[in-house]
């Protein structure tokens, strides 16, 4: 691994919105979301990026979406303030085309198929892995645009954090943990209250001149212990609170728990046995609406080394899902998936083939596959190409919702949406602290579910085609670090020729950061997004945001984070009729016994 350390360092800096050069040189990135087994980034035949805990703290932000929007290929739409519904579009695909995992557990709602990003406590996150492109051959349904996996924190010592900012945004977190040779534990609790601002403007359908805020309470805990070659790991996370919007509020409770036993059975055979449960309860009294979803999963994965250069990944997933919508439906379904992957790393040539079959008791069997190959021209240059299939099973709302007065009803005969994607990637690291990467991709999606049948009933009729390119460059020079990313994409409805909603054709993000000795780091973020189509034929204008951030280590135990968002006080919209934050600031003081 040492002879590739300079390449690992470059990749780490490119994928980290604020990682400093000295940290990058010491920490080669390890990821697991691309193929469900441990790989270094340069061994993964996919476009992968990582947001580390250091990146999170250096950004001084309160929402994960603020960090995700700096990544290539990701568009953000939010209907209002801090608790407004947040949509993540990965490589131009729909909000429910990205598989979201928390410590390996699926967490998307069964009713909508999307994850409620706005309720996720950032303080509980250790790192985030983003895999672009279809991963259905390993993960099954939903991974059309890619996978975003969130890992909860492992504290070692005592940590207390207090923060306050614009819009009466107050947060507090306290946690304690201990790590030893055979394992450890970590527990953290926290709260965030924000008064916010009016979620809608005069163009909104329900505009009211009052603030709409967020109330959140969260708990995360984990423990692990090693017995010989086996490690037992237990993870728990719970988030609950209230989000306000024009006309009312929604009360939410989200919870995820996972228990894993992993280790070596023989020197050439590693296994991972896991059981998980995710639940979501959401109630909106003003609309007489409430739903609850429960997902229980069991999986067994095996990694077998055929030789030092080849390995097999074999696994089985079983999932039971149950969803209930107030005065509407109550249904459950079962899904069993079997997958296999063959990974070959014979430098300079790498290759990977994977196949998965899912059997769902409601919409039948679906098989997906992928193939990828890479070539290392030298220690600093590599290229890779891939082809992959994906699918998304219909949500319970799409299948069983009675609609509104008979309109927009579900359809129990719906079939899964299907996709096929092609990608070419190139990476060049001309020197330590520098990296250039480029990706070209094309995705076709068919069988898209659209409420366009008789009385607007759900039907499999729509098609989409997305073409895109991403270019990233990062470099460090002395105390300075620059990370820039360009995205071009053309996400279109193939039937109408119109642009898919709320996805920009062009986007640029850049971070310029400087270290002032060992104690002070400061930087500026620049985000430029192009025009986007919205509902009713409305086109949202492009916008430019400038954010400032700084981290000051006052003493070994004390650290101050500061952030100014929308420095130029730009008035812009992510969704027509909905407000976004104007110029605002936030301070956070952290004390830790590290």
Helices and strands as residue ranges (DSSP letters): G 2-4, H 5-15, H 21-26, E 30-31, E 39-40, G 41-43, E 47-51, H 53-59, H 64-68, E 74-79, E 85-90, G 95-97, E 98-102, E 105-106, G 117-119, G 122-124, E 125-132, H 136-139, E 146-152, E 157-165, G 166-168, E 169-180, E 183-197, E 212-227, E 230-245, E 248-266, E 269-284, G 285-287, E 289-307, E 310-325, E 329-346, E 349-360, E 364-378, E 381-392, H 396-400, E 417-428, E 434-451, G 454-456, E 458-477, E 480-493, E 506-516, E 520-529, E 532-533, G 535-537, E 539-540, E 543-555, E 558-565, E 584-592
